[in-house]
């Protein structure tokens, strides 16, 4: 998989940028490394990478703003890199459209594992573009009030109008729609949607649920305090 995967890496620290690029290349990834947000945006538009790694604090165009620009043009997976796990920048990055984040300093093996986890759920098994999530084994059109979920065509409509979802949002909705009325815990969603085989930050789930609600209706997904979320049937 990795030998066909093109990574855009935007990081202003020369030592971190060069060391991380070398580590990723040793694992077989093709890496385009840029020192600032503006050059990163140019490289993204020129190369159309399979995944983007964006440091939050880069000059010219910060990582959160760069993520928004990328998300305006593409559903390519984005991982934010933040120096502080408790930073508001983590939430801002997720709200801007990032799919996951990694806290610095990070272990190279952990970063590679997170990249591969994101690529798996985006359908990059062969290093493809992965702009659409993998379709479930069985499908059909599921209807929840004014919401229609086409699990074969990977399309969503609300009141007859198409709803544009990122692949992560689509996978999240598929999990909810496969078990309407059933409470899904944040840990279970991390395991199923984000492919976490280990404990993860549940803020990733909360922010994506918030973004999904904005698109399909605020009252469509119910919060069950202390347990998780469920889709109203």
LUMBAZA-490039 format. One record per residue (C-alpha): residue number from 0; chain; x, y, z. Coordinates in nm, 2 decimals, m for minus. Layout:
@pos:NUM unit:A px:X py:Y pz:Z
...
END
This chain:
@pos:0 unit:A px:0.00 py:0.00 pz:0.00
@pos:1 unit:A px:0.25 py:0.25 pz:0.12
@pos:2 unit:A px:0.48 py:0.23 pz:m0.19
@pos:3 unit:A px:0.20 py:0.39 pz:m0.40
@pos:4 unit:A px:0.08 py:0.64 pz:m0.14
@pos:5 unit:A px:0.17 py:1.01 pz:m0.18
@pos:6 unit:A px:0.19 py:1.21 pz:0.14
@pos:7 unit:A px:0.19 py:1.59 pz:0.16
@pos:8 unit:A px:0.37 py:1.70 pz:0.47
@pos:9 unit:A px:0.36 py:2.06 pz:0.58
@pos:10 unit:A px:0.59 py:2.14 pz:0.87
@pos:11 unit:A px:0.80 py:2.46 pz:0.94
@pos:12 unit:A px:1.06 py:2.30 pz:1.17
@pos:13 unit:A px:1.34 py:2.19 pz:0.95
@pos:14 unit:A px:1.46 py:1.91 pz:1.18
@pos:15 unit:A px:1.11 py:1.76 pz:1.23
@pos:16 unit:A px:1.03 py:1.80 pz:0.86
@pos:17 unit:A px:1.34 py:1.63 pz:0.73
@pos:18 unit:A px:1.34 py:1.35 pz:0.99
@pos:19 unit:A px:0.98 py:1.27 pz:0.94
@pos:20 unit:A px:1.01 py:1.27 pz:0.56
@pos:21 unit:A px:1.30 py:1.03 pz:0.58
@pos:22 unit:A px:1.11 py:0.80 pz:0.82
@pos:23 unit:A px:0.80 py:0.80 pz:0.59
@pos:24 unit:A px:1.01 py:0.74 pz:0.29
@pos:25 unit:A px:1.18 py:0.44 pz:0.46
@pos:26 unit:A px:0.83 py:0.30 pz:0.50
@pos:27 unit:A px:0.78 py:0.33 pz:0.13
@pos:28 unit:A px:0.57 py:0.65 pz:0.11
@pos:29 unit:A px:0.63 py:0.91 pz:m0.15
@pos:30 unit:A px:0.66 py:1.24 pz:0.04
@pos:31 unit:A px:0.63 py:1.61 pz:m0.07
@pos:32 unit:A px:0.75 py:1.82 pz:0.23
@pos:33 unit:A px:0.67 py:2.19 pz:0.25
@pos:34 unit:A px:0.78 py:2.45 pz:0.51
@pos:35 unit:A px:0.47 py:2.67 pz:0.51
@pos:36 unit:A px:0.10 py:2.67 pz:0.43
@pos:37 unit:A px:0.11 py:2.86 pz:0.10
@pos:38 unit:A px:0.36 py:2.63 pz:m0.05
@pos:39 unit:A px:0.17 py:2.34 pz:0.09
@pos:40 unit:A px:m0.15 py:2.46 pz:m0.08
@pos:41 unit:A px:0.04 py:2.50 pz:m0.41
@pos:42 unit:A px:0.19 py:2.15 pz:m0.38
@pos:43 unit:A px:m0.16 py:2.00 pz:m0.29
@pos:44 unit:A px:m0.31 py:2.16 pz:m0.60
@pos:45 unit:A px:m0.02 py:2.04 pz:m0.82
@pos:46 unit:A px:0.03 py:1.69 pz:m0.69
@pos:47 unit:A px:m0.31 py:1.59 pz:m0.55
@pos:48 unit:A px:m0.16 py:1.37 pz:m0.28
@pos:49 unit:A px:m0.34 py:1.07 pz:m0.12
@pos:50 unit:A px:m0.32 py:1.22 pz:0.23
@pos:51 unit:A px:m0.21 py:1.55 pz:0.39
@pos:52 unit:A px:m0.02 py:1.59 pz:0.72
@pos:53 unit:A px:m0.05 py:1.95 pz:0.84
@pos:54 unit:A px:0.12 py:2.10 pz:1.14
@pos:55 unit:A px:m0.12 py:2.35 pz:1.31
@pos:56 unit:A px:0.14 py:2.63 pz:1.35
@pos:57 unit:A px:0.30 py:2.70 pz:1.02
@pos:58 unit:A px:0.37 py:3.04 pz:0.87
@pos:59 unit:A px:0.20 py:3.21 pz:0.58
@pos:60 unit:A px:m0.12 py:3.01 pz:0.60
@pos:61 unit:A px:m0.17 py:2.82 pz:0.92
@pos:62 unit:A px:m0.25 py:2.45 pz:0.92
@pos:63 unit:A px:m0.62 py:2.50 pz:1.02
@pos:64 unit:A px:m0.67 py:2.75 pz:0.74
@pos:65 unit:A px:m0.49 py:2.52 pz:0.50
@pos:66 unit:A px:m0.71 py:2.23 pz:0.60
@pos:67 unit:A px:m1.02 py:2.45 pz:0.52
@pos:68 unit:A px:m0.88 py:2.53 pz:0.18
@pos:69 unit:A px:m0.81 py:2.17 pz:0.11
@pos:70 unit:A px:m1.15 py:2.06 pz:0.23
@pos:71 unit:A px:m1.32 py:2.32 pz:0.00
@pos:72 unit:A px:m1.15 py:2.14 pz:m0.30
@pos:73 unit:A px:m1.12 py:1.78 pz:m0.20
@pos:74 unit:A px:m1.22 py:1.50 pz:0.04
@pos:75 unit:A px:m0.86 py:1.38 pz:0.06
@pos:76 unit:A px:m0.79 py:1.26 pz:0.42
@pos:77 unit:A px:m0.62 py:1.52 pz:0.65
@pos:78 unit:A px:m0.43 py:1.45 pz:0.97
@pos:79 unit:A px:m0.34 py:1.75 pz:1.18
@pos:80 unit:A px:m0.02 py:1.77 pz:1.39
@pos:81 unit:A px:m0.04 py:1.96 pz:1.72
@pos:82 unit:A px:0.22 py:2.02 pz:1.98
@pos:83 unit:A px:m0.04 py:2.01 pz:2.27
@pos:84 unit:A px:m0.31 py:1.74 pz:2.32
@pos:85 unit:A px:m0.53 py:1.98 pz:2.51
@pos:86 unit:A px:m0.49 py:2.26 pz:2.26
@pos:87 unit:A px:m0.80 py:2.43 pz:2.12
@pos:88 unit:A px:m0.61 py:2.39 pz:1.79
@pos:89 unit:A px:m0.70 py:2.02 pz:1.79
@pos:90 unit:A px:m1.07 py:2.10 pz:1.79
@pos:91 unit:A px:m1.03 py:2.38 pz:1.54
@pos:92 unit:A px:m0.85 py:2.15 pz:1.31
@pos:93 unit:A px:m1.12 py:1.88 pz:1.33
@pos:94 unit:A px:m1.39 py:2.15 pz:1.28
@pos:95 unit:A px:m1.21 py:2.27 pz:0.97
@pos:96 unit:A px:m1.25 py:1.92 pz:0.82
@pos:97 unit:A px:m0.95 py:1.72 pz:0.95
@pos:98 unit:A px:m1.01 py:1.35 pz:0.99
@pos:99 unit:A px:m0.77 py:1.28 pz:1.28
@pos:100 unit:A px:m0.48 py:1.44 pz:1.46
@pos:101 unit:A px:m0.15 py:1.33 pz:1.61
@pos:102 unit:A px:0.02 py:1.50 pz:1.91
@pos:103 unit:A px:0.39 py:1.61 pz:1.88
@pos:104 unit:A px:0.64 py:1.49 pz:1.97
@pos:105 unit:A px:0.53 py:1.17 pz:1.80
@pos:106 unit:A px:0.69 py:0.83 pz:1.74
@pos:107 unit:A px:0.75 py:0.75 pz:1.38
@pos:108 unit:A px:0.59 py:0.41 pz:1.41
@pos:109 unit:A px:0.28 py:0.56 pz:1.57
@pos:110 unit:A px:0.25 py:0.82 pz:1.29
@pos:111 unit:A px:0.28 py:0.55 pz:1.02
@pos:112 unit:A px:0.01 py:0.34 pz:1.20
@pos:113 unit:A px:m0.23 py:0.64 pz:1.21
@pos:114 unit:A px:m0.17 py:0.72 pz:0.85
@pos:115 unit:A px:m0.24 py:0.36 pz:0.75
@pos:116 unit:A px:m0.55 py:0.35 pz:0.96
@pos:117 unit:A px:m0.69 py:0.66 pz:0.79
@pos:118 unit:A px:m0.60 py:0.52 pz:0.44
@pos:119 unit:A px:m0.77 py:0.19 pz:0.52
@pos:120 unit:A px:m1.10 py:0.35 pz:0.60
@pos:121 unit:A px:m1.07 py:0.57 pz:0.30
@pos:122 unit:A px:m1.03 py:0.27 pz:0.07
@pos:123 unit:A px:m0.66 py:0.31 pz:m0.02
@pos:124 unit:A px:m0.58 py:m0.06 pz:m0.01
@pos:125 unit:A px:m0.40 py:m0.03 pz:m0.33
@pos:126 unit:A px:m0.28 py:0.33 pz:m0.30
@pos:127 unit:A px:m0.58 py:0.47 pz:m0.49
@pos:128 unit:A px:m0.72 py:0.81 pz:m0.46
@pos:129 unit:A px:m0.97 py:0.71 pz:m0.19
@pos:130 unit:A px:m1.21 py:1.00 pz:m0.24
@pos:131 unit:A px:m1.50 py:0.77 pz:m0.15
@pos:132 unit:A px:m1.55 py:0.54 pz:0.14
@pos:133 unit:A px:m1.56 py:0.17 pz:0.08
@pos:134 unit:A px:m1.92 py:0.05 pz:0.02
@pos:135 unit:A px:m2.07 py:m0.20 pz:0.26
@pos:136 unit:A px:m2.13 py:m0.56 pz:0.16
@pos:137 unit:A px:m2.50 py:m0.52 pz:0.13
@pos:138 unit:A px:m2.69 py:m0.20 pz:0.05
@pos:139 unit:A px:m3.01 py:m0.02 pz:m0.03
@pos:140 unit:A px:m3.17 py:0.31 pz:0.04
@pos:141 unit:A px:m3.24 py:0.37 pz:0.41
@pos:142 unit:A px:m3.50 py:0.63 pz:0.50
@pos:143 unit:A px:m3.52 py:0.82 pz:0.83
@pos:144 unit:A px:m3.78 py:1.09 pz:0.81
@pos:145 unit:A px:m3.66 py:1.33 pz:0.54
@pos:146 unit:A px:m3.32 py:1.17 pz:0.54
@pos:147 unit:A px:m3.23 py:0.91 pz:0.27
@pos:148 unit:A px:m2.90 py:0.71 pz:0.29
@pos:149 unit:A px:m2.81 py:0.52 pz:m0.03
@pos:150 unit:A px:m2.56 py:0.26 pz:0.11
@pos:151 unit:A px:m2.48 py:0.13 pz:m0.24
@pos:152 unit:A px:m2.44 py:0.46 pz:m0.43
@pos:153 unit:A px:m2.28 py:0.63 pz:m0.12
@pos:154 unit:A px:m2.52 py:0.92 pz:m0.16
@pos:155 unit:A px:m2.73 py:1.11 pz:0.10
@pos:156 unit:A px:m3.03 py:1.33 pz:0.05
@pos:157 unit:A px:m3.22 py:1.54 pz:0.29
@pos:158 unit:A px:m3.57 py:1.66 pz:0.19
@pos:159 unit:A px:m3.48 py:1.55 pz:m0.16
@pos:160 unit:A px:m3.16 py:1.76 pz:m0.18
@pos:161 unit:A px:m2.81 py:1.60 pz:m0.20
@pos:162 unit:A px:m2.59 py:1.63 pz:0.11
@pos:163 unit:A px:m2.22 py:1.65 pz:0.06
@pos:164 unit:A px:m2.03 py:1.44 pz:0.32
@pos:165 unit:A px:m1.66 py:1.37 pz:0.36
@pos:166 unit:A px:m1.57 py:1.00 pz:0.36
@pos:167 unit:A px:m1.53 py:1.00 pz:0.74
@pos:168 unit:A px:m1.87 py:1.16 pz:0.78
@pos:169 unit:A px:m2.02 py:0.91 pz:0.55
@pos:170 unit:A px:m1.87 py:0.62 pz:0.74
@pos:171 unit:A px:m2.00 py:0.76 pz:1.06
@pos:172 unit:A px:m2.35 py:0.80 pz:0.92
@pos:173 unit:A px:m2.33 py:0.44 pz:0.78
@pos:174 unit:A px:m2.26 py:0.31 pz:1.13
@pos:175 unit:A px:m2.56 py:0.50 pz:1.28
@pos:176 unit:A px:m2.79 py:0.40 pz:1.00
@pos:177 unit:A px:m2.70 py:0.04 pz:1.02
@pos:178 unit:A px:m2.84 py:0.03 pz:1.38
@pos:179 unit:A px:m3.10 py:0.31 pz:1.41
@pos:180 unit:A px:m3.22 py:0.36 pz:1.77
@pos:181 unit:A px:m2.91 py:0.17 pz:1.91
@pos:182 unit:A px:m2.67 py:0.37 pz:2.13
@pos:183 unit:A px:m2.32 py:0.36 pz:1.99
@pos:184 unit:A px:m2.04 py:0.45 pz:2.24
@pos:185 unit:A px:m1.76 py:0.69 pz:2.14
@pos:186 unit:A px:m1.51 py:0.41 pz:2.19
@pos:187 unit:A px:m1.71 py:0.18 pz:1.96
@pos:188 unit:A px:m1.73 py:0.45 pz:1.70
@pos:189 unit:A px:m1.35 py:0.52 pz:1.73
@pos:190 unit:A px:m1.30 py:0.14 pz:1.67
@pos:191 unit:A px:m1.54 py:0.11 pz:1.37
@pos:192 unit:A px:m1.50 py:0.44 pz:1.19
@pos:193 unit:A px:m1.15 py:0.55 pz:1.28
@pos:194 unit:A px:m1.00 py:0.20 pz:1.29
@pos:195 unit:A px:m0.85 py:0.25 pz:1.63
@pos:196 unit:A px:m0.73 py:m0.07 pz:1.79
@pos:197 unit:A px:m0.62 py:0.14 pz:2.09
@pos:198 unit:A px:m0.77 py:0.41 pz:2.30
@pos:199 unit:A px:m0.82 py:0.74 pz:2.12
@pos:200 unit:A px:m0.94 py:1.09 pz:2.19
@pos:201 unit:A px:m1.32 py:1.10 pz:2.19
@pos:202 unit:A px:m1.31 py:1.46 pz:2.08
@pos:203 unit:A px:m1.26 py:1.33 pz:1.73
@pos:204 unit:A px:m1.60 py:1.16 pz:1.75
@pos:205 unit:A px:m1.78 py:1.45 pz:1.91
@pos:206 unit:A px:m1.66 py:1.70 pz:1.65
@pos:207 unit:A px:m1.75 py:1.48 pz:1.36
@pos:208 unit:A px:m2.10 py:1.41 pz:1.51
@pos:209 unit:A px:m2.14 py:1.79 pz:1.54
@pos:210 unit:A px:m2.04 py:1.84 pz:1.18
@pos:211 unit:A px:m2.27 py:1.55 pz:1.06
@pos:212 unit:A px:m2.56 py:1.71 pz:1.26
@pos:213 unit:A px:m2.51 py:2.04 pz:1.08
@pos:214 unit:A px:m2.56 py:1.86 pz:0.75
@pos:215 unit:A px:m2.84 py:1.60 pz:0.82
@pos:216 unit:A px:m3.03 py:1.79 pz:1.09
@pos:217 unit:A px:m2.94 py:1.88 pz:1.45
@pos:218 unit:A px:m3.21 py:1.65 pz:1.60
@pos:219 unit:A px:m3.14 py:1.35 pz:1.38
@pos:220 unit:A px:m2.85 py:1.22 pz:1.60
@pos:221 unit:A px:m2.94 py:1.21 pz:1.97
@pos:222 unit:A px:m2.68 py:1.23 pz:2.26
@pos:223 unit:A px:m2.73 py:0.97 pz:2.53
@pos:224 unit:A px:m2.54 py:1.12 pz:2.82
@pos:225 unit:A px:m2.28 py:0.89 pz:2.97
@pos:226 unit:A px:m2.32 py:0.64 pz:2.69
@pos:227 unit:A px:m2.28 py:0.78 pz:2.34
@pos:228 unit:A px:m2.50 py:0.86 pz:2.04
@pos:229 unit:A px:m2.79 py:0.71 pz:1.85
@pos:230 unit:A px:m2.97 py:0.78 pz:1.52
@pos:231 unit:A px:m3.34 py:0.85 pz:1.56
@pos:232 unit:A px:m3.53 py:0.60 pz:1.36
END
